Amino acid sequence: LLGRHVAKAYGARSPWFEWCRVGTSLVAAAPHPSGISHFWNDPANVRRARRFWRALALRSKGRN
């Protein structure tokens, strides 16, 4: 999981919270959680982020 600028430095060009293959790795960019990004002002974006984090947590527990 990377910030957008770091993801771009590695060649990832995907929207927030979407997995992108870079070489042999999967990366996803996420906006800064401090709220410095205006992304968090939109409730639809917050719901999208929540779905991504929940799916990631379930996957890490082996519950695809």
A tleap script that builds the chain and sets N, CA, C and O, in Angstrom:
source leaprc.protein.ff14SB
mol = sequence {
  NLEU LEU GLY ARG HIE VAL ALA LYS ALA TYR
  GLY ALA ARG SER PRO TRP PHE GLU TRP CYS
  ARG VAL GLY THR SER LEU VAL ALA ALA ALA
  PRO HIE PRO SER GLY ILE SER HIE PHE TRP
  ASN ASP PRO ALA ASN VAL ARG ARG ALA ARG
  ARG PHE TRP ARG ALA LEU ALA LEU ARG SER
  LYS GLY ARG CASN
}
set mol.1.N position { 0.859 -1.175 0.000 }
set mol.1.CA position { 0.000 0.000 0.000 }
set mol.1.C position { 0.894 1.223 0.000 }
set mol.1.O position { 1.813 1.344 0.810 }
set mol.2.N position { 0.610 2.121 -0.916 }
set mol.2.CA position { 1.467 3.282 -1.115 }
set mol.2.C position { 0.639 4.547 -1.262 }
set mol.2.O position { -0.555 4.500 -1.556 }
set mol.3.N position { 1.297 5.672 -1.050 }
set mol.3.CA position { 0.699 6.946 -1.410 }
set mol.3.C position { 0.781 7.114 -2.915 }
set mol.3.O position { 1.536 6.402 -3.577 }
set mol.4.N position { 0.032 8.025 -3.452 }
set mol.4.CA position { -0.032 8.185 -4.910 }
set mol.4.C position { 1.324 8.528 -5.534 }
set mol.4.O position { 1.667 7.975 -6.578 }
set mol.5.N position { 2.094 9.417 -4.928 }
set mol.5.CA position { 3.373 9.811 -5.524 }
set mol.5.C position { 4.367 8.666 -5.526 }
set mol.5.O position { 5.099 8.489 -6.500 }
set mol.6.N position { 4.406 7.895 -4.469 }
set mol.6.CA position { 5.305 6.737 -4.421 }
set mol.6.C position { 4.844 5.679 -5.417 }
set mol.6.O position { 5.665 5.076 -6.106 }
set mol.7.N position { 3.538 5.453 -5.496 }
set mol.7.CA position { 3.011 4.482 -6.458 }
set mol.7.C position { 3.405 4.885 -7.881 }
set mol.7.O position { 3.821 4.037 -8.672 }
set mol.8.N position { 3.278 6.162 -8.208 }
set mol.8.CA position { 3.663 6.633 -9.545 }
set mol.8.C position { 5.150 6.453 -9.794 }
set mol.8.O position { 5.559 6.129 -10.909 }
set mol.9.N position { 5.962 6.660 -8.765 }
set mol.9.CA position { 7.404 6.482 -8.906 }
set mol.9.C position { 7.751 5.046 -9.287 }
set mol.9.O position { 8.750 4.802 -9.963 }
set mol.10.N position { 6.931 4.106 -8.856 }
set mol.10.CA position { 7.143 2.696 -9.182 }
set mol.10.C position { 6.408 2.274 -10.443 }
set mol.10.O position { 6.481 1.111 -10.839 }
set mol.11.N position { 5.708 3.189 -11.071 }
set mol.11.CA position { 5.038 2.891 -12.328 }
set mol.11.C position { 3.569 2.525 -12.203 }
set mol.11.O position { 2.943 2.176 -13.204 }
set mol.12.N position { 3.002 2.594 -11.010 }
set mol.12.CA position { 1.583 2.277 -10.814 }
set mol.12.C position { 0.749 3.493 -11.206 }
set mol.12.O position { 1.029 4.614 -10.782 }
set mol.13.N position { -0.254 3.264 -12.003 }
set mol.13.CA position { -1.111 4.357 -12.462 }
set mol.13.C position { -2.581 3.983 -12.306 }
set mol.13.O position { -3.338 4.045 -13.274 }
set mol.14.N position { -2.984 3.605 -11.129 }
set mol.14.CA position { -4.378 3.208 -10.932 }
set mol.14.C position { -5.061 4.170 -9.967 }
set mol.14.O position { -4.396 4.878 -9.211 }
set mol.15.N position { -6.395 4.194 -9.997 }
set mol.15.CA position { -7.131 5.053 -9.063 }
set mol.15.C position { -6.937 4.590 -7.619 }
set mol.15.O position { -6.395 3.514 -7.365 }
set mol.16.N position { -7.384 5.410 -6.692 }
set mol.16.CA position { -7.309 5.035 -5.287 }
set mol.16.C position { -7.950 3.675 -5.063 }
set mol.16.O position { -8.973 3.350 -5.666 }
set mol.17.N position { -7.341 2.890 -4.197 }
set mol.17.CA position { -7.899 1.615 -3.724 }
set mol.17.C position { -8.169 0.606 -4.829 }
set mol.17.O position { -9.117 -0.173 -4.736 }
set mol.18.N position { -7.349 0.610 -5.871 }
set mol.18.CA position { -7.443 -0.415 -6.902 }
set mol.18.C position { -6.068 -1.039 -7.054 }
set mol.18.O position { -5.061 -0.340 -7.171 }
set mol.19.N position { -6.042 -2.362 -7.051 }
set mol.19.CA position { -4.778 -3.079 -7.156 }
set mol.19.C position { -4.216 -2.930 -8.558 }
set mol.19.O position { -4.951 -2.925 -9.545 }
set mol.20.N position { -2.907 -2.809 -8.622 }
set mol.20.CA position { -2.192 -2.632 -9.880 }
set mol.20.C position { -0.931 -3.485 -9.806 }
set mol.20.O position { -0.235 -3.470 -8.791 }
set mol.21.N position { -0.633 -4.216 -10.853 }
set mol.21.CA position { 0.581 -5.026 -10.878 }
set mol.21.C position { 1.757 -4.158 -11.319 }
set mol.21.O position { 1.697 -3.476 -12.342 }
set mol.22.N position { 2.818 -4.199 -10.529 }
set mol.22.CA position { 4.074 -3.523 -10.850 }
set mol.22.C position { 5.159 -4.583 -10.740 }
set mol.22.O position { 5.543 -4.986 -9.642 }
set mol.23.N position { 5.645 -5.025 -11.888 }
set mol.23.CA position { 6.589 -6.132 -11.881 }
set mol.23.C position { 5.890 -7.378 -11.358 }
set mol.23.O position { 4.886 -7.817 -11.919 }
set mol.24.N position { 6.419 -7.940 -10.290 }
set mol.24.CA position { 5.810 -9.139 -9.701 }
set mol.24.C position { 4.989 -8.817 -8.459 }
set mol.24.O position { 4.524 -9.726 -7.772 }
set mol.25.N position { 4.809 -7.548 -8.170 }
set mol.25.CA position { 4.083 -7.139 -6.962 }
set mol.25.C position { 2.741 -6.510 -7.296 }
set mol.25.O position { 2.543 -5.960 -8.379 }
set mol.26.N position { 1.827 -6.603 -6.345 }
set mol.26.CA position { 0.558 -5.881 -6.437 }
set mol.26.C position { 0.639 -4.698 -5.498 }
set mol.26.O position { 1.041 -4.838 -4.342 }
set mol.27.N position { 0.258 -3.537 -5.992 }
set mol.27.CA position { 0.255 -2.333 -5.156 }
set mol.27.C position { -1.088 -1.642 -5.275 }
set mol.27.O position { -1.790 -1.791 -6.276 }
set mol.28.N position { -1.435 -0.895 -4.261 }
set mol.28.CA position { -2.643 -0.072 -4.285 }
set mol.28.C position { -2.288 1.254 -3.627 }
set mol.28.O position { -1.607 1.293 -2.602 }
set mol.29.N position { -2.754 2.324 -4.226 }
set mol.29.CA position { -2.521 3.655 -3.664 }
set mol.29.C position { -3.698 4.039 -2.770 }
set mol.29.O position { -4.852 3.732 -3.068 }
set mol.30.N position { -3.380 4.711 -1.679 }
set mol.30.CA position { -4.407 5.159 -0.733 }
set mol.30.C position { -4.131 6.610 -0.357 }
set mol.30.O position { -2.973 6.982 -0.165 }
set mol.31.N position { -5.168 7.436 -0.246 }
set mol.31.CA position { -4.965 8.819 0.160 }
set mol.31.C position { -4.507 8.891 1.614 }
set mol.31.O position { -4.784 7.997 2.413 }
set mol.32.N position { -3.816 9.951 1.934 }
set mol.32.CA position { -3.289 10.112 3.292 }
set mol.32.C position { -4.440 10.108 4.295 }
set mol.32.O position { -5.425 10.819 4.093 }
set mol.33.N position { -4.342 9.335 5.356 }
set mol.33.CA position { -5.454 9.224 6.312 }
set mol.33.C position { -5.678 10.459 7.176 }
set mol.33.O position { -6.689 10.543 7.873 }
set mol.34.N position { -4.761 11.414 7.145 }
set mol.34.CA position { -4.906 12.590 8.004 }
set mol.34.C position { -6.040 13.506 7.548 }
set mol.34.O position { -6.471 14.389 8.290 }
set mol.35.N position { -6.512 13.294 6.341 }
set mol.35.CA position { -7.543 14.172 5.819 }
set mol.35.C position { -6.971 15.306 4.989 }
set mol.35.O position { -7.714 16.173 4.529 }
set mol.36.N position { -5.652 15.310 4.789 }
set mol.36.CA position { -5.029 16.354 3.967 }
set mol.36.C position { -5.563 16.286 2.531 }
set mol.36.O position { -5.590 17.288 1.817 }
set mol.37.N position { -5.986 15.085 2.128 }
set mol.37.CA position { -6.586 14.903 0.815 }
set mol.37.C position { -8.083 15.187 0.917 }
set mol.37.O position { -8.727 14.778 1.884 }
set mol.38.N position { -8.627 15.870 -0.053 }
set mol.38.CA position { -10.063 16.164 -0.060 }
set mol.38.C position { -10.898 14.926 -0.381 }
set mol.38.O position { -12.127 14.976 -0.342 }
set mol.39.N position { -10.241 13.834 -0.694 }
set mol.39.CA position { -10.914 12.561 -0.948 }
set mol.39.C position { -11.877 12.216 0.180 }
set mol.39.O position { -12.978 11.722 -0.065 }
set mol.40.N position { -11.463 12.474 1.406 }
set mol.40.CA position { -12.238 12.067 2.582 }
set mol.40.C position { -13.460 12.942 2.832 }
set mol.40.O position { -14.248 12.634 3.727 }
set mol.41.N position { -13.646 14.015 2.082 }
set mol.41.CA position { -14.807 14.883 2.253 }
set mol.41.C position { -16.073 14.318 1.616 }
set mol.41.O position { -17.178 14.779 1.903 }
set mol.42.N position { -15.911 13.330 0.760 }
set mol.42.CA position { -17.052 12.756 0.043 }
set mol.42.C position { -17.450 11.431 0.696 }
set mol.42.O position { -16.650 10.495 0.722 }
set mol.43.N position { -18.676 11.339 1.223 }
set mol.43.CA position { -19.113 10.097 1.874 }
set mol.43.C position { -19.002 8.865 0.973 }
set mol.43.O position { -18.742 7.768 1.467 }
set mol.44.N position { -19.193 9.025 -0.332 }
set mol.44.CA position { -19.068 7.888 -1.248 }
set mol.44.C position { -17.630 7.373 -1.261 }
set mol.44.O position { -17.404 6.166 -1.345 }
set mol.45.N position { -16.669 8.273 -1.181 }
set mol.45.CA position { -15.264 7.860 -1.132 }
set mol.45.C position { -14.960 7.126 0.164 }
set mol.45.O position { -14.214 6.146 0.168 }
set mol.46.N position { -15.529 7.593 1.249 }
set mol.46.CA position { -15.318 6.940 2.544 }
set mol.46.C position { -15.885 5.522 2.499 }
set mol.46.O position { -15.260 4.595 3.013 }
set mol.47.N position { -17.055 5.340 1.893 }
set mol.47.CA position { -17.646 4.005 1.763 }
set mol.47.C position { -16.758 3.111 0.893 }
set mol.47.O position { -16.554 1.937 1.203 }
set mol.48.N position { -16.238 3.671 -0.183 }
set mol.48.CA position { -15.343 2.912 -1.067 }
set mol.48.C position { -14.092 2.463 -0.321 }
set mol.48.O position { -13.667 1.314 -0.444 }
set mol.49.N position { -13.512 3.362 0.444 }
set mol.49.CA position { -12.323 3.029 1.231 }
set mol.49.C position { -12.652 1.950 2.259 }
set mol.49.O position { -11.870 1.019 2.453 }
set mol.50.N position { -13.794 2.070 2.912 }
set mol.50.CA position { -14.206 1.088 3.921 }
set mol.50.C position { -14.335 -0.304 3.302 }
set mol.50.O position { -13.885 -1.288 3.889 }
set mol.51.N position { -14.947 -0.390 2.118 }
set mol.51.CA position { -15.078 -1.683 1.440 }
set mol.51.C position { -13.704 -2.274 1.115 }
set mol.51.O position { -13.481 -3.473 1.287 }
set mol.52.N position { -12.789 -1.429 0.645 }
set mol.52.CA position { -11.443 -1.893 0.307 }
set mol.52.C position { -10.731 -2.440 1.537 }
set mol.52.O position { -10.174 -3.537 1.495 }
set mol.53.N position { -10.745 -1.678 2.643 }
set mol.53.CA position { -10.038 -2.099 3.859 }
set mol.53.C position { -10.660 -3.358 4.452 }
set mol.53.O position { -9.940 -4.229 4.940 }
set mol.54.N position { -11.983 -3.464 4.418 }
set mol.54.CA position { -12.631 -4.676 4.934 }
set mol.54.C position { -12.272 -5.893 4.107 }
set mol.54.O position { -11.970 -6.953 4.654 }
set mol.55.N position { -12.302 -5.744 2.780 }
set mol.55.CA position { -11.937 -6.862 1.902 }
set mol.55.C position { -10.483 -7.272 2.133 }
set mol.55.O position { -10.162 -8.461 2.138 }
set mol.56.N position { -9.620 -6.301 2.320 }
set mol.56.CA position { -8.210 -6.603 2.573 }
set mol.56.C position { -8.052 -7.335 3.913 }
set mol.56.O position { -7.284 -8.292 4.010 }
set mol.57.N position { -8.765 -6.892 4.927 }
set mol.57.CA position { -8.688 -7.543 6.234 }
set mol.57.C position { -9.200 -8.979 6.154 }
set mol.57.O position { -8.592 -9.888 6.720 }
set mol.58.N position { -10.304 -9.186 5.459 }
set mol.58.CA position { -10.851 -10.544 5.326 }
set mol.58.C position { -9.903 -11.438 4.542 }
set mol.58.O position { -9.714 -12.605 4.887 }
set mol.59.N position { -9.309 -10.893 3.489 }
set mol.59.CA position { -8.359 -11.666 2.685 }
set mol.59.C position { -7.146 -12.063 3.518 }
set mol.59.O position { -6.640 -13.179 3.396 }
set mol.60.N position { -6.684 -11.151 4.362 }
set mol.60.CA position { -5.506 -11.452 5.174 }
set mol.60.C position { -5.804 -12.518 6.224 }
set mol.60.O position { -4.897 -13.186 6.721 }
set mol.61.N position { -7.082 -12.671 6.555 }
set mol.61.CA position { -7.498 -13.716 7.516 }
set mol.61.C position { -7.877 -15.005 6.785 }
set mol.61.O position { -8.278 -15.987 7.411 }
set mol.62.N position { -7.750 -14.995 5.464 }
set mol.62.CA position { -8.065 -16.194 4.692 }
set mol.62.C position { -9.536 -16.390 4.428 }
set mol.62.O position { -9.977 -17.513 4.184 }
set mol.63.N position { -10.316 -15.305 4.473 }
set mol.63.CA position { -11.771 -15.402 4.238 }
set mol.63.C position { -12.170 -14.674 2.977 }
set mol.63.O position { -12.986 -13.754 3.038 }
set mol.64.N position { -11.630 -15.047 1.847 }
set mol.64.CA position { -11.931 -14.360 0.593 }
set mol.64.C position { -13.382 -14.109 0.528 }
set mol.64.O position { -13.867 -13.537 -0.448 }
savepdb mol mol.pdb
quit
